[in-house]
């Protein structure tokens, strides 16, 4: 099956539009031609003083000669204006087609039903721009029935209609044959253009259906490929997760082996030496025990540093707000330091990684204020400013005018960078740390703690 692409269908649509334009122009020429012949014939009868003989022959009166082409042209232009309405629907569309049919009837009546090809033009326009296929067929049937009804031979048997041949009697026989031949040629051209136009519409619809079928097949194929890709991505994600877990487990194992193993080895060796020296040299034993204590402290420091990245136990048990309150209360009890805590926003809408960072920043700052700053009063403030979470921690400790970024500050900056946050600190008056974290969960109202 050969599938036409979108550009080919657009070219065919443009060509069908050209054919429709040619049909409109041809219909105008035909209407003007027939109206001119009728008008010329009537004016000839008047000029030759045979009008009474003509009226006696047709058994009725006619309108003035000049009015025939003028009225026919105005009616046809009105019909063309109605055809320019493309986006009509429902009752508006029914009214539009009804008015077009009425105008075509008036034009045909004015021309003595000698030309009804304008109905084919209306049918062509209806078939292209009518939206629904079922309604399109119904309207096409109505228009076709109207086309059959307004036939001259059918109407002349019931009504007194002046035929085109009656107007041609005014002319010589050779001229009469020529004029009638031209009219028949115009009729044939209009019918031929109508058939070409309808064939183009059928071809365009067929091409469009083939194109839609092809697009559906491509879409189904793409969906299958996407599903396969999703399955592969899930497998890759699982493998990557296992690799990360293995790498982290190996890192922790190495760190614990290198730090705790080294510390325990030194402690065991020192204790064995103390056992041997205890009775012989008590003073040396004391010095040895001091060294062992130092090794143990260093070992604890190294182990803490190794497991620093693990999620705090408090966050495993409680939500973020309760975990912060518990940590603050523990430090108050253990150190007798005064810690003021104020939070003016909701802390229960964060992801796990955000909770970890907030908790670690507060925990690290309290520890540093007491251990290094010898602070007795610590102020902790958490607030929201637009879409930023701000954490500000101040103390009245000894401060540090020349701040050298150690492991704690460096570790806080690393965590904040992962959340696209920022860190500021100042040690000129006590010590102040301010952290800002972009909020992912959108806008929300502040609450008072």
C-alpha positions as CSV (number, residue, x, y, z in Angstrom):
1,X,0.0,0.0,0.0
2,X,1.4,3.4,-1.1
3,X,0.9,6.0,1.6
4,X,0.8,9.6,0.6
5,X,2.7,12.0,2.9
6,X,1.3,15.2,4.3
7,X,2.8,17.4,1.6
8,X,1.2,15.4,-1.2
9,X,-2.2,15.7,0.5
10,X,-1.7,19.4,0.9
11,X,-0.9,19.7,-2.8
12,X,-4.0,17.7,-3.7
13,X,-6.1,20.0,-1.4
14,X,-4.7,23.1,-3.1
15,X,-5.5,21.6,-6.5
16,X,-9.1,20.8,-5.4
17,X,-9.4,24.4,-4.3
18,X,-8.2,25.6,-7.7
19,X,-10.9,23.4,-9.4
20,X,-13.5,24.8,-7.1
21,X,-12.5,28.4,-7.9
22,X,-12.6,27.6,-11.6
23,X,-16.1,26.2,-11.1
24,X,-17.2,29.4,-9.4
25,X,-15.8,31.5,-12.2
26,X,-17.3,29.3,-14.9
27,X,-20.7,29.4,-13.3
28,X,-20.6,33.2,-13.2
29,X,-19.7,33.2,-16.9
30,X,-22.5,30.9,-17.8
31,X,-25.1,32.9,-15.8
32,X,-23.9,36.1,-17.4
33,X,-24.0,34.5,-20.8
34,X,-27.5,33.1,-20.5
35,X,-28.8,36.4,-18.9
36,X,-27.1,38.4,-21.7
37,X,-28.7,36.3,-24.5
38,X,-32.2,36.6,-22.8
39,X,-31.7,40.4,-22.2
40,X,-30.5,41.0,-25.8
41,X,-33.5,39.0,-27.2
42,X,-36.0,41.0,-25.2
43,X,-34.4,44.4,-26.2
44,X,-34.5,43.2,-29.8
45,X,-38.2,42.5,-29.7
46,X,-38.8,45.9,-28.2
47,X,-36.7,47.7,-30.8
48,X,-38.4,45.9,-33.6
49,X,-41.9,46.5,-32.2
50,X,-42.6,42.8,-32.0
51,X,-42.7,42.6,-28.2
52,X,-46.5,42.2,-28.2
53,X,-46.2,39.2,-30.6
54,X,-43.6,37.7,-28.3
55,X,-45.7,38.2,-25.2
56,X,-48.7,36.7,-26.9
57,X,-46.6,33.7,-27.8
58,X,-45.4,33.0,-24.3
59,X,-48.7,33.8,-22.6
60,X,-47.1,35.8,-19.8
61,X,-45.1,39.0,-19.0
62,X,-41.4,39.2,-18.4
63,X,-39.3,41.5,-16.3
64,X,-37.3,44.3,-17.9
65,X,-34.4,43.2,-20.0
66,X,-31.6,45.0,-18.0
67,X,-32.8,43.5,-14.7
68,X,-32.0,39.9,-15.8
69,X,-28.2,40.1,-15.8
70,X,-28.1,42.5,-12.8
71,X,-30.3,40.4,-10.6
72,X,-28.7,37.2,-11.6
73,X,-25.2,38.6,-10.8
74,X,-26.3,39.9,-7.4
75,X,-27.9,36.6,-6.5
76,X,-24.8,34.6,-7.5
77,X,-22.5,36.9,-5.6
78,X,-24.6,36.5,-2.5
79,X,-24.3,32.7,-2.9
80,X,-20.5,33.0,-3.2
81,X,-20.4,35.1,0.0
82,X,-22.3,32.3,1.8
83,X,-19.8,29.8,0.5
84,X,-17.0,31.7,2.2
85,X,-18.4,30.6,5.6
86,X,-16.2,27.7,6.5
87,X,-16.5,27.1,10.3
88,X,-20.3,27.0,10.6
89,X,-21.9,24.1,12.5
90,X,-25.2,22.9,13.7
91,X,-28.2,25.0,12.8
92,X,-26.0,27.8,11.4
93,X,-24.7,25.3,8.8
94,X,-28.2,24.0,8.0
95,X,-29.3,27.7,7.5
96,X,-26.3,28.4,5.3
97,X,-26.9,25.5,2.9
98,X,-30.6,26.2,2.9
99,X,-30.0,29.8,1.8
100,X,-27.6,28.7,-0.9
101,X,-30.2,26.3,-2.3
102,X,-32.8,29.1,-2.2
103,X,-30.5,31.5,-4.0
104,X,-29.7,28.8,-6.6
105,X,-33.5,28.3,-7.1
106,X,-34.0,32.1,-7.6
107,X,-31.2,32.2,-10.2
108,X,-32.5,29.2,-12.0
109,X,-36.0,30.7,-12.0
110,X,-34.7,34.0,-13.3
111,X,-33.0,32.1,-16.2
112,X,-36.1,30.1,-16.9
113,X,-34.5,26.9,-15.5
114,X,-32.3,26.8,-18.6
115,X,-29.3,26.4,-16.3
116,X,-29.1,24.5,-13.0
117,X,-25.4,23.8,-12.8
118,X,-25.0,26.1,-9.9
119,X,-26.5,23.4,-7.7
120,X,-23.5,21.2,-8.6
121,X,-21.3,24.0,-7.3
122,X,-23.2,24.1,-4.0
123,X,-22.9,20.3,-3.8
124,X,-19.2,20.5,-4.3
125,X,-18.7,23.1,-1.7
126,X,-20.9,21.2,0.7
127,X,-19.0,17.9,0.3
128,X,-15.7,19.6,1.0
129,X,-16.5,21.7,4.0
130,X,-19.2,19.8,5.7
131,X,-17.7,18.4,9.0
132,X,-19.5,15.1,9.8
133,X,-19.7,12.3,7.3
134,X,-23.2,11.2,8.1
135,X,-24.6,14.7,7.9
136,X,-22.6,15.3,4.8
137,X,-24.3,12.3,3.0
138,X,-27.7,13.5,4.1
139,X,-27.2,17.0,2.8
140,X,-25.7,15.6,-0.4
141,X,-28.9,13.6,-1.0
142,X,-31.1,16.6,-0.3
143,X,-29.1,18.7,-2.8
144,X,-29.2,16.0,-5.4
145,X,-32.9,15.7,-5.1
146,X,-33.3,19.4,-5.5
147,X,-31.1,19.3,-8.6
148,X,-33.4,16.7,-10.1
149,X,-36.6,18.6,-9.2
150,X,-35.6,21.9,-10.8
151,X,-35.0,20.3,-14.2
152,X,-36.8,22.3,-17.0
153,X,-38.5,19.3,-18.6
154,X,-39.9,18.3,-15.2
155,X,-41.2,21.8,-14.3
156,X,-42.4,22.9,-17.7
157,X,-45.0,20.2,-17.8
158,X,-46.6,21.7,-14.7
159,X,-45.8,25.4,-14.9
160,X,-45.6,28.1,-17.7
161,X,-41.9,28.6,-18.0
162,X,-40.1,30.5,-20.8
163,X,-37.4,28.3,-22.1
164,X,-34.0,29.4,-23.4
165,X,-35.0,28.2,-26.8
166,X,-37.9,30.7,-26.9
167,X,-35.4,33.5,-26.5
168,X,-33.2,32.0,-29.2
169,X,-36.1,32.3,-31.8
170,X,-35.2,36.0,-32.1
171,X,-31.8,35.0,-33.7
172,X,-31.1,33.6,-37.1
173,X,-30.9,29.8,-37.3
174,X,-27.2,29.7,-37.7
175,X,-26.7,32.1,-34.8
176,X,-29.3,30.2,-32.8
177,X,-27.3,26.9,-33.2
178,X,-24.1,28.6,-32.2
179,X,-25.5,30.2,-29.1
180,X,-27.1,26.9,-28.0
181,X,-23.9,25.1,-28.7
182,X,-21.9,27.5,-26.5
183,X,-24.4,26.9,-23.7
184,X,-24.2,23.2,-24.0
185,X,-20.4,23.4,-24.0
186,X,-20.5,25.4,-20.8
187,X,-22.8,22.9,-19.2
188,X,-20.5,20.0,-20.1
189,X,-17.5,21.9,-18.8
190,X,-19.2,22.5,-15.5
191,X,-20.3,18.9,-15.2
192,X,-16.8,17.7,-16.0
193,X,-15.2,20.0,-13.4
194,X,-17.7,18.8,-10.8
195,X,-16.7,15.1,-11.6
196,X,-13.0,16.0,-11.4
197,X,-13.6,17.8,-8.1
198,X,-15.5,14.9,-6.6
199,X,-12.8,12.4,-7.7
200,X,-10.2,14.6,-6.1
201,X,-12.2,14.7,-2.8
202,X,-12.5,10.9,-2.8
203,X,-8.8,10.5,-3.5
204,X,-7.8,13.0,-0.8
205,X,-10.0,11.2,1.8
206,X,-8.5,7.8,0.8
207,X,-5.0,9.2,1.1
208,X,-5.8,10.8,4.4
209,X,-7.1,7.5,5.8
210,X,-4.0,5.6,4.6
211,X,-1.8,8.3,6.2
212,X,-3.7,8.0,9.5
213,X,-3.4,4.2,9.4
214,X,0.4,4.5,8.7
215,X,0.7,7.0,11.6
216,X,-1.2,4.7,13.9
217,X,1.1,1.8,13.0
218,X,4.1,4.0,13.6
219,X,2.7,5.2,16.9
220,X,2.0,1.6,18.0
221,X,5.5,0.7,17.0
222,X,6.9,3.6,18.9
223,X,4.9,2.7,22.0
224,X,6.3,-0.8,21.8
225,X,9.8,0.6,21.6
226,X,9.1,2.9,24.5
227,X,7.8,0.1,26.6
228,X,10.9,-2.0,25.8
229,X,13.1,1.0,26.6
230,X,11.3,1.5,29.9
231,X,11.8,-2.1,30.8
232,X,15.5,-1.7,30.0
233,X,15.8,1.5,32.0
234,X,14.1,-0.2,35.0
235,X,16.7,-3.0,34.7
236,X,19.5,-0.5,34.4
237,X,18.2,1.4,37.4
238,X,18.0,-1.7,39.5
239,X,21.6,-2.6,38.5
240,X,22.8,0.9,39.2
241,X,21.1,0.8,42.6
242,X,22.8,-2.5,43.4
243,X,26.1,-1.1,42.3
244,X,25.7,2.0,44.4
245,X,24.7,-0.1,47.4
246,X,27.7,-2.4,46.9
247,X,30.0,0.6,46.5
248,X,28.7,2.2,49.6
249,X,28.9,-1.0,51.6
250,X,32.5,-1.5,50.4
251,X,33.4,2.0,51.3
252,X,31.9,1.7,54.8
253,X,33.7,-1.7,55.2
254,X,37.0,-0.1,54.2
255,X,36.5,2.9,56.4
256,X,35.6,0.7,59.5
257,X,38.4,-1.7,58.7
258,X,41.0,1.1,58.4
259,X,39.8,3.2,61.3
260,X,38.2,0.9,63.9
261,X,40.5,-2.0,63.1
262,X,43.5,0.2,63.5
263,X,42.2,1.7,66.8
264,X,41.3,-1.7,68.3
265,X,44.7,-3.1,67.3
266,X,46.4,-0.2,69.1
267,X,44.1,-0.6,72.2
268,X,44.7,-4.3,72.4
269,X,48.4,-3.9,72.1
270,X,48.5,-1.1,74.7
271,X,46.4,-3.1,77.2
272,X,48.8,-6.1,76.8
273,X,51.7,-3.7,77.5
274,X,49.9,-2.3,80.6
275,X,49.4,-5.8,81.9
276,X,53.1,-6.4,81.7
277,X,54.1,-3.0,83.3
278,X,51.4,-2.8,85.9
279,X,53.4,-4.3,88.8
280,X,56.8,-3.2,87.6
281,X,56.2,0.4,86.6
282,X,52.9,2.0,87.6
283,X,53.7,5.4,86.3
284,X,54.6,4.1,82.9
285,X,51.3,2.2,83.0
286,X,49.4,5.4,83.6
287,X,51.1,7.0,80.6
288,X,50.3,4.0,78.5
289,X,46.7,4.2,79.5
290,X,46.5,7.8,78.5
291,X,47.9,6.9,75.1
292,X,45.3,4.1,74.8
293,X,42.5,6.6,75.7
294,X,43.7,8.9,72.9
295,X,43.7,6.1,70.4
296,X,40.2,5.2,71.5
297,X,39.0,8.8,71.1
298,X,40.6,9.0,67.7
299,X,39.0,5.8,66.7
300,X,35.6,7.0,67.7
301,X,36.2,10.2,65.7
302,X,37.1,8.2,62.6
303,X,34.1,5.9,63.0
304,X,31.8,8.8,63.4
305,X,33.2,10.4,60.3
306,X,32.8,7.2,58.3
307,X,29.1,6.8,59.1
308,X,28.3,10.5,58.9
309,X,26.4,10.0,55.6
310,X,23.9,7.6,57.1
311,X,20.3,8.7,58.0
312,X,20.0,9.9,61.6
313,X,18.3,7.4,63.9
314,X,15.9,10.2,65.1
315,X,14.5,10.7,61.6
316,X,13.9,7.0,61.3
317,X,11.7,7.1,64.4
318,X,10.1,10.6,64.2
319,X,9.1,13.3,61.7
320,X,11.5,16.1,61.2
321,X,10.0,18.6,63.6
322,X,9.9,16.1,66.5
323,X,13.4,14.9,65.7
324,X,14.7,18.5,65.9
325,X,12.9,19.1,69.2
326,X,14.3,15.8,70.7
327,X,17.9,16.7,69.6
328,X,17.6,20.2,71.0
329,X,16.2,18.9,74.3
330,X,19.0,16.3,74.7
331,X,21.6,19.0,74.2
332,X,19.9,21.3,76.7
333,X,19.9,18.5,79.3
334,X,23.5,17.3,78.6
335,X,25.2,20.7,78.4
336,X,22.9,23.1,80.5
337,X,23.1,25.5,77.5
338,X,20.1,27.7,76.8
339,X,18.7,26.9,73.3
340,X,15.9,29.0,71.9
341,X,14.0,27.4,69.0
342,X,11.4,29.1,66.8
343,X,9.9,27.7,63.6
344,X,7.3,29.6,61.6
345,X,6.6,27.1,58.7
346,X,5.5,23.6,58.2
347,X,8.2,21.0,58.4
348,X,6.2,17.9,57.4
349,X,6.2,18.3,53.6
350,X,9.8,17.6,52.8
351,X,11.5,14.7,51.0
352,X,13.9,12.4,52.9
353,X,17.1,14.0,51.5
354,X,15.8,17.5,52.5
355,X,15.0,16.4,56.0
356,X,18.4,14.9,56.4
357,X,20.1,18.2,55.4
358,X,17.9,20.3,57.7
359,X,18.5,17.9,60.6
360,X,22.2,17.6,60.1
361,X,22.7,21.4,59.8
362,X,20.9,22.1,63.1
363,X,22.7,19.2,64.8
364,X,26.1,20.2,63.5
365,X,25.7,23.9,64.4
366,X,24.6,23.1,68.0
367,X,27.5,20.7,68.5
368,X,30.0,23.2,67.1
369,X,28.6,26.1,69.2
370,X,29.0,24.1,72.4
371,X,32.2,22.2,71.6
372,X,34.2,24.9,69.8
373,X,32.5,28.1,70.6
374,X,31.9,27.4,74.3
375,X,28.5,29.0,73.8
376,X,25.9,29.2,76.6
377,X,23.0,30.6,74.6
378,X,22.0,29.4,71.1
379,X,19.2,30.8,69.0
380,X,17.7,28.6,66.2
381,X,15.2,30.2,63.7
382,X,13.5,28.4,60.8
383,X,11.3,30.3,58.5
384,X,10.0,30.5,54.9
385,X,10.6,33.4,52.6
386,X,8.7,32.9,49.3
387,X,10.0,29.6,48.0
388,X,13.1,29.4,50.2
389,X,13.6,27.7,53.5
390,X,15.9,29.8,55.7
391,X,17.7,28.3,58.8
392,X,19.5,30.8,61.0
393,X,21.6,29.7,64.0
394,X,23.4,32.2,66.3
395,X,25.4,31.7,69.5
396,X,27.1,33.9,72.1
397,X,30.3,31.8,72.0
398,X,33.9,33.0,71.5
399,X,33.4,33.2,67.7
400,X,36.2,33.2,65.2
401,X,37.2,36.3,63.2
402,X,39.3,34.2,60.8
403,X,37.0,31.4,59.9
404,X,38.8,28.4,58.4
405,X,36.3,26.0,56.8
406,X,36.7,22.7,58.5
407,X,35.0,19.3,58.0
408,X,31.6,20.5,59.5
409,X,31.2,23.6,57.3
410,X,32.5,21.7,54.3
411,X,30.1,18.9,54.9
412,X,27.1,21.3,55.3
413,X,28.0,23.0,52.0
414,X,28.2,19.7,50.2
415,X,24.8,18.7,51.4
416,X,23.3,22.1,50.5
417,X,24.8,22.0,47.0
418,X,23.0,18.7,46.3
419,X,19.7,20.6,47.0
420,X,20.9,23.8,45.1
421,X,21.0,25.6,48.4
422,X,23.6,28.0,49.9
423,X,25.4,28.6,53.2
424,X,26.6,31.7,54.9
425,X,28.6,32.0,58.1
426,X,30.1,34.8,60.3
427,X,32.3,34.5,63.4
428,X,32.8,38.2,64.2
429,X,30.3,38.3,67.0
430,X,29.7,34.8,68.4
431,X,29.0,32.6,65.4
432,X,26.2,32.7,62.9
433,X,25.3,30.2,60.3
434,X,22.5,30.9,57.7
435,X,21.4,28.2,55.2
436,X,18.9,28.6,52.4
437,X,17.2,25.7,50.7
438,X,14.8,26.0,47.7
439,X,11.4,24.4,48.5
440,X,10.2,21.8,46.1
441,X,6.6,21.3,47.4
442,X,5.4,24.7,46.1
443,X,3.4,27.4,47.8
444,X,1.9,27.0,51.2
445,X,0.9,29.1,54.1
446,X,3.2,29.7,57.1
447,X,2.2,28.4,60.4
448,X,3.3,29.4,63.9
449,X,5.0,26.8,66.0
